[in-house]
Amino acid sequence: MKVLPPFLVSYSITSKCNLACRHCYSESTRESGSDDLTTEQSLGVIDSLADWGIGLLIFDGGEPLCREDFLDLAQHSSSKGIRTVVGSNGTIIDRKTARGMVRAGIRSVAISVDGADAETHDWFRGKDGAFEEALAGASACKAEKLPFQFNMVVRKQTLGQVSEMVRLAVESGSDAIEIFDLVLAGRARTECQDQVLSIEERRELMEWLAEAQVECPIVIRVPACPMYPLILKRREIRPKHIPMELLARIPYYGRGCAAGMPFGYLVIRANGELNPCMLLQVNLGNVTASDIKEVWQDSPALTQLRDRNLLKGECGVCEYKTACAGCRGRAYEEMGDMLASDPGCWLPGAGNIS
């Protein structure tokens, strides 16, 4: 049976970055980038995605703006009819850069802001001044009418700042906010061990975000925590400013972990390696050696991921295993098995969604 292509592909066009973030899932540095795909190879990847009918492509990194041919790649992607967006730390976006992104057809930019103040953000991002530079990048996007959103990794250090972080996103003109639940993948394995939320902290955060969505004028999305949409549904959350139809169109809302799933999510790393998710770093093959569509169709690892009946432990017997399935990346990193029960879930036994 033919498997539907992913809705969203994240392509890390470079592993080079001007920052050294403590949680970086690609473990990027200023010296990285020697194994990035060439311009010709990258254009070929984009052509393959266009032929496949991919609707949404994220240029990620590293810091994608560190790649010299970034705008050329973006222009090519846009010209192929792919909705092209960018994930950036925002620190090197000025009005000229934002204007160039608009001309290249980039539809929006996700800017990472990992604290409500400079102290917490700069510590996490490894550079003094990064907070103000990120906000300046957002202002540049706003001035050039380039839509942007804020991406925020919540950890113990910033758990008490979430309401301020949401307020900051709204007041800055962000169209949405994505709250990332910290998973110990990449550099986070060694540098963020003490920052991961407890199960109770995670539950309280998700319940607060669900209630906040009622009044919040922008969309709150929560990757890496597929339990969150269940709270929205169970509590019959009805946002005053956001049509529920808009939330329903988000691929992982109500369909569980999207990693490797039909109409879900796929990652292409800077060297061409394919992963089901940036948090689930299982090597599926490489675009330089394999046809991406064949990997998607025939990979044994993806076949396993897609069969929710193979889930183990509490996830395997949970009534929400189809609608949720837990975070497969967290299961893989903490349990050593991508099919294990999600150790961050508060639902064991089911019915524990208030």
C-alpha positions as CSV (number, residue, x, y, z in Angstrom):
1,M,0.0,0.0,0.0
2,K,1.4,3.4,-1.0
3,V,2.2,5.6,2.0
4,L,1.1,9.2,1.9
5,P,4.1,11.6,1.7
6,P,4.9,13.8,4.7
7,F,3.0,17.0,5.1
8,L,6.1,18.7,6.5
9,V,9.8,18.2,5.7
10,S,12.5,19.9,7.7
11,Y,15.8,20.3,5.8
12,S,18.8,21.4,7.8
13,I,20.6,23.1,5.0
14,T,23.7,23.6,7.1
15,S,25.2,22.4,10.4
16,K,27.0,25.7,10.8
17,C,25.7,28.2,13.4
18,N,26.8,31.5,14.9
19,L,25.6,30.4,18.3
20,A,26.3,27.3,20.5
21,C,23.0,26.5,22.1
22,R,23.0,24.1,25.0
23,H,20.1,22.1,23.7
24,C,21.0,22.0,20.0
25,Y,19.6,18.9,18.4
26,S,22.1,19.0,15.6
27,E,25.0,19.9,17.9
28,S,26.0,22.7,15.6
29,T,29.0,25.0,16.1
30,R,30.7,27.9,14.3
31,E,33.1,25.4,12.9
32,S,30.5,23.0,11.5
33,G,29.3,22.7,7.9
34,S,32.1,20.8,6.2
35,D,29.8,17.9,5.3
36,D,26.8,20.0,4.2
37,L,25.4,19.0,0.8
38,T,26.6,21.1,-2.1
39,T,24.4,23.6,-3.9
40,E,23.8,21.2,-6.7
41,Q,22.9,18.4,-4.3
42,S,20.6,20.7,-2.3
43,L,18.8,21.8,-5.4
44,G,18.3,18.2,-6.3
45,V,16.8,17.5,-2.9
46,I,14.4,20.3,-3.4
47,D,13.4,19.1,-6.9
48,S,12.7,15.6,-5.4
49,L,10.5,17.1,-2.7
50,A,8.6,19.2,-5.3
51,D,8.1,16.1,-7.5
52,W,6.9,14.2,-4.4
53,G,4.2,16.9,-3.8
54,I,5.6,18.2,-0.4
55,G,3.5,21.1,0.7
56,L,5.6,22.6,3.4
57,L,9.4,22.8,3.7
58,I,11.3,24.3,6.6
59,F,14.9,25.4,6.0
60,D,16.6,24.7,9.3
61,G,20.1,24.3,10.7
62,G,22.4,25.0,12.3
63,E,21.5,28.6,11.3
64,P,20.3,28.5,7.7
65,L,21.3,32.2,7.2
66,C,25.0,31.1,7.7
67,R,24.8,29.3,4.3
68,E,25.9,31.6,1.5
69,D,23.4,30.2,-1.1
70,F,20.5,30.2,1.4
71,L,18.4,32.7,-0.6
72,D,19.1,30.8,-3.9
73,L,17.8,27.6,-2.3
74,A,14.8,29.4,-0.9
75,Q,14.0,31.0,-4.3
76,H,14.3,27.6,-6.0
77,S,12.0,26.0,-3.5
78,S,9.4,28.7,-3.7
79,S,9.5,28.6,-7.5
80,K,8.6,24.9,-7.4
81,G,5.4,25.7,-5.6
82,I,6.6,24.6,-2.1
83,R,5.5,26.7,0.8
84,T,8.9,27.6,2.2
85,V,9.6,28.7,5.7
86,V,12.7,29.2,7.8
87,G,13.8,28.3,11.4
88,S,16.3,30.8,12.6
89,N,17.9,32.1,15.8
90,G,17.0,35.6,14.5
91,T,20.3,37.2,15.5
92,I,21.6,38.0,12.0
93,I,18.3,39.1,10.5
94,D,18.2,42.8,9.6
95,R,15.8,44.6,7.3
96,K,17.9,43.9,4.2
97,T,18.0,40.2,5.0
98,A,14.2,40.1,5.7
99,R,13.6,41.9,2.5
100,G,15.7,39.3,0.6
101,M,13.7,36.5,2.2
102,V,10.4,38.1,1.1
103,R,11.8,38.4,-2.5
104,A,12.9,34.8,-2.4
105,G,9.3,33.7,-1.6
106,I,9.8,32.7,2.0
107,R,6.4,32.7,3.7
108,S,7.4,33.0,7.4
109,V,10.2,32.8,9.8
110,A,10.3,30.9,13.2
111,I,12.6,32.8,15.6
112,S,13.9,31.1,18.7
113,V,13.3,33.0,21.9
114,D,14.1,30.8,24.9
115,G,13.4,33.0,27.8
116,A,11.4,36.1,28.8
117,D,14.6,38.1,29.5
118,A,18.1,38.4,28.3
119,E,19.7,36.5,31.2
120,T,17.8,33.2,30.6
121,H,17.8,33.3,26.8
122,D,21.5,34.3,26.5
123,W,22.6,31.6,28.9
124,F,20.7,28.9,26.9
125,R,21.9,30.3,23.6
126,G,25.6,30.6,24.6
127,K,26.0,34.3,23.7
128,D,25.5,37.6,25.5
129,G,23.3,39.9,23.6
130,A,21.5,37.1,21.7
131,F,18.1,38.0,23.2
132,E,18.1,41.6,22.0
133,E,19.5,40.4,18.6
134,A,16.6,37.9,18.3
135,L,14.0,40.6,19.1
136,A,15.7,42.9,16.6
137,G,15.4,40.2,14.0
138,A,11.7,39.9,14.8
139,S,11.3,43.6,14.4
140,A,13.1,43.5,11.0
141,C,10.7,40.9,9.8
142,K,7.7,42.9,11.0
143,A,9.0,46.0,9.3
144,E,9.3,44.1,6.0
145,K,5.9,42.5,6.5
146,L,7.5,39.0,6.7
147,P,5.3,36.9,9.0
148,F,7.1,35.3,11.9
149,Q,6.5,33.2,15.0
150,F,8.4,32.6,18.2
151,N,9.7,29.1,19.1
152,M,10.4,28.6,22.8
153,V,12.0,25.6,24.5
154,V,10.5,25.4,28.0
155,R,12.7,23.9,30.7
156,K,12.9,24.1,34.5
157,Q,14.8,27.4,34.3
158,T,11.9,29.1,32.4
159,L,8.9,27.3,33.6
160,G,7.9,30.3,35.7
161,Q,8.3,32.6,32.7
162,V,5.8,30.9,30.3
163,S,3.1,33.5,30.7
164,E,5.6,36.3,30.1
165,M,7.0,34.4,27.1
166,V,3.5,34.2,25.5
167,R,2.9,37.8,26.2
168,L,6.2,38.7,24.6
169,A,5.3,36.8,21.5
170,V,1.9,38.5,21.2
171,E,3.3,42.0,21.9
172,S,6.1,41.5,19.4
173,G,3.7,40.8,16.6
174,S,4.3,37.0,16.3
175,D,1.6,35.1,14.4
176,A,2.0,32.0,16.5
177,I,4.1,30.5,19.3
178,E,5.5,27.0,19.5
179,I,6.3,25.8,22.9
180,F,8.8,23.0,22.7
181,D,9.0,20.4,25.5
182,L,12.8,19.9,26.0
183,V,13.9,16.4,25.0
184,L,17.4,15.1,25.7
185,A,18.5,14.7,22.1
186,G,21.7,16.1,20.6
187,R,23.7,18.4,22.8
188,A,20.9,18.5,25.3
189,R,22.0,14.9,26.3
190,T,25.0,16.3,28.1
191,E,24.2,20.0,28.8
192,C,20.5,20.0,29.8
193,Q,20.1,16.9,32.0
194,D,18.9,19.0,35.0
195,Q,16.5,21.1,32.8
196,V,14.0,18.5,31.7
197,L,10.5,19.0,33.2
198,S,9.1,16.4,35.6
199,I,5.9,14.6,34.6
200,E,3.9,16.8,37.0
201,E,5.5,20.0,35.7
202,R,4.7,18.9,32.1
203,R,1.1,18.2,32.9
204,E,0.6,21.5,34.7
205,L,2.2,23.4,31.8
206,M,0.1,21.7,29.2
207,E,-3.1,22.4,31.2
208,W,-2.1,26.0,31.6
209,L,-1.4,26.4,27.8
210,A,-4.7,24.8,26.9
211,E,-6.6,27.3,29.1
212,A,-4.4,30.2,27.8
213,Q,-5.4,29.4,24.2
214,V,-9.0,30.5,25.0
215,E,-8.0,34.1,25.3
216,C,-4.7,34.1,23.4
217,P,-5.0,36.0,20.1
218,I,-2.4,33.8,18.4
219,V,-2.1,30.0,17.9
220,I,-0.2,28.1,20.6
221,R,1.4,24.9,19.2
222,V,3.2,22.3,21.3
223,P,5.5,19.9,19.3
224,A,7.0,16.9,21.2
225,C,3.9,16.7,23.5
226,P,1.1,14.9,21.6
227,M,-0.8,14.8,24.9
228,Y,-1.6,18.5,24.5
229,P,-4.2,18.3,21.8
230,L,-6.0,15.7,23.9
231,I,-6.4,18.3,26.7
232,L,-7.9,20.7,24.2
233,K,-10.4,18.1,23.0
234,R,-11.2,16.8,26.5
235,R,-11.8,20.3,27.9
236,E,-13.6,21.4,24.8
237,I,-11.4,24.4,24.5
238,R,-12.8,27.0,22.1
239,P,-10.4,29.8,21.4
240,K,-12.0,33.1,21.1
241,H,-9.7,34.4,18.4
242,I,-8.6,31.2,16.5
243,P,-10.9,29.1,14.4
244,M,-10.8,25.5,15.6
245,E,-10.6,24.5,11.9
246,L,-7.2,26.1,11.9
247,L,-5.9,24.0,14.8
248,A,-7.4,20.9,13.2
249,R,-5.2,21.4,10.1
250,I,-2.0,21.2,12.1
251,P,-0.8,17.6,11.2
252,Y,0.0,16.4,14.8
253,Y,-3.2,17.8,16.4
254,G,-5.3,14.8,17.3
255,R,-3.2,12.4,15.2
256,G,-0.4,11.8,17.6
257,C,3.3,11.8,17.2
258,A,3.9,12.8,13.5
259,A,7.5,11.4,13.2
260,G,7.6,9.3,10.1
261,M,3.8,9.1,9.8
262,P,1.8,9.4,6.6
263,F,1.0,13.1,6.1
264,G,3.4,13.7,9.0
265,Y,7.0,14.7,9.4
266,L,10.4,13.9,8.0
267,V,13.9,15.4,8.6
268,I,16.8,15.8,6.2
269,R,20.0,16.6,8.0
270,A,22.7,18.8,6.6
271,N,24.8,15.8,5.4
272,G,21.7,14.2,3.7
273,E,20.9,11.8,6.5
274,L,17.2,11.1,6.9
275,N,15.5,10.9,10.3
276,P,11.8,10.5,11.3
277,C,12.1,13.7,13.5
278,M,14.8,16.0,14.8
279,L,14.2,14.4,18.2
280,L,14.1,10.8,16.9
281,Q,17.5,10.6,15.4
282,V,17.2,7.1,13.8
283,N,19.2,6.9,10.6
284,L,16.8,5.9,7.8
285,G,19.3,6.4,5.0
286,N,20.8,9.2,3.0
287,V,19.5,11.3,0.1
288,T,22.9,11.0,-1.6
289,A,22.6,7.2,-1.8
290,S,18.9,6.4,-1.7
291,D,15.7,7.7,-3.3
292,I,13.8,9.6,-0.6
293,K,10.4,8.3,-1.7
294,E,11.7,4.7,-1.5
295,V,13.1,5.2,2.0
296,W,9.7,6.7,3.1
297,Q,7.8,3.8,1.6
298,D,10.0,0.9,2.5
299,S,12.1,1.7,5.6
300,P,11.6,-1.0,8.2
301,A,12.0,1.6,11.0
302,L,9.2,3.7,9.6
303,T,7.0,0.7,9.1
304,Q,7.4,-0.1,12.8
305,L,6.7,3.5,13.8
306,R,3.5,3.6,11.8
307,D,2.0,0.5,13.5
308,R,0.7,1.8,16.8
309,N,0.0,-1.8,17.8
310,L,3.7,-2.3,18.2
311,L,3.9,0.3,21.0
312,K,5.1,-1.1,24.3
313,G,4.4,-0.5,28.0
314,E,1.7,2.0,29.0
315,C,1.6,3.5,25.5
316,G,0.8,0.1,24.1
317,V,-2.3,-0.4,26.2
318,C,-3.4,3.2,26.3
319,E,-6.8,4.2,24.8
320,Y,-5.1,7.2,23.3
321,K,-2.3,5.2,21.5
322,T,-3.7,6.2,18.1
323,A,-4.6,9.8,18.9
324,C,-1.3,10.4,20.8
325,A,1.3,7.6,20.8
326,G,3.6,9.6,23.1
327,C,6.8,11.4,22.0
328,R,8.7,8.7,20.1
329,G,11.9,10.8,20.4
330,R,11.7,11.0,24.1
331,A,11.1,7.2,24.3
332,Y,14.1,6.6,22.1
333,E,16.5,8.9,24.0
334,E,15.5,8.0,27.5
335,M,14.5,4.3,27.1
336,G,16.7,3.3,24.2
337,D,13.7,2.1,22.2
338,M,11.6,4.2,19.9
339,L,8.6,1.9,20.6
340,A,8.8,2.1,24.4
341,S,6.3,4.0,26.5
342,D,6.9,7.7,26.6
343,P,8.6,8.3,30.0
344,G,7.3,11.9,30.1
345,C,3.6,11.0,29.9
346,W,1.2,11.5,32.8
347,L,-1.6,9.4,31.2
348,P,-0.7,5.8,32.2
349,G,-3.9,4.0,32.8
350,A,-5.6,6.6,30.5
351,G,-8.4,8.8,31.6
352,N,-6.0,11.1,33.4
353,I,-6.7,14.1,31.2
354,S,-8.5,16.6,33.2
